[in-house]
Amino acid sequence: MNLVAVRADVAVIDELLRDIAERPVDLSDPDWMAGHRRAPAPVEEAGVAAEAAAALEVLLDAYETGGPSARAEVRDVFGTYRAFRWAVHLPGQWSSVAEFRRRLVHVSAVDQGADPRDELMTIWSLCNRARELGIDVEPVLREVAELSSDVDRYEFGSTRALIMRGLEEHDLG
């Protein structure tokens, strides 16, 4: 599938996810977090789990194997289709270098998302897990940083710089 076709698929998926993504959260409800945990994943609720997973794989493959213009296009897809970006993630637990790298590629492709602080916390969390698994994070961080944008979108540092902050060790627990 090419990026034009996957962009069209993502546009439809995003539209189906938008109402879920924009649903208000009643923070005065003491049970809101438990209710959130019991709810199906947004892609399941919208009935687009398989299509969303397939689109994400195509986007990440293009990001990893394509040149600078393909990576810019993938970043634009994540920037344009915010409900898709919010709801669609790689599945479950992971335990290999390849899975660690793929998750960092996803962070890189999202290019700081709505808040680079959230992305930095994700990077640190991924690196902590990788270290627990005995994975040498430095070479993977350097590889993915090379794919990443060097544009500082929020005056918090570029995605390339954020990825390299994965070298820092933080106790997030």
C-alpha positions, 0 to 999 in steps of 0.5 A, a space after each residue: 500500500 502506498 502512502 496516498 492510499 494509507 492516508 485515505 484509510 487513516 482519514 476514514 479511521 480518524 473520522 470514526 475515532 473522532 467522537 470517541 477521542 473528543 468525548 468529555 471526561 467527567 473528572 468530578 466522577 470518582 469512578 472515571 478512571 476505573 470506567 476508562 480502564 473497563 471500556 474497550 480500546 477506542 479502535 475496538 469501540 469504533 470497529 476499526 481495530 484491524 484497519 487501524 493496526 494495518 494502517 499503522 504498520 504501513 506508516 511505520 514501514 514507510 517511515 523506517 524504509 523511506 527517505 526524508 520525503 516519506 518520513 515527512 509525509 508520515 509525520 504529516 499524517 500523524 499531525 493531521 489525523 489527531 484522533 488516529 494518533 491518539 488511539 492507534 498504538 502498537 499492541 501489548 507487551 514487548 521483549 525484543 530489540 526489534 520491538 523496542 526499536 519499532 516503538 521508538 520509530 512510532 514515537 519518532 513518526 508521531 513527532 512530539 504529538 500534542 505534547 513533547 513531555 508525554 513523548 519524552 515520558 514514553 521514551 524514558 519508559 521504553 528505555 527503562 523497560 529495554 534496560 530491564 530486558 538487558 537491551 543496549 539502548 544506545 545504538 537503537 536510540 542513535 539509529 532512530 534519532 537519525 530518522 527523526 525530525 530536528 525541528 523544535 515544534 514546541 520549544 522543548 527540543 526536536 524529536 531527534 533530541 528527545 529520542 537521545 534523551 533516552 540515554 538518561 536514566 529515570 525512575 518513573 515508578 
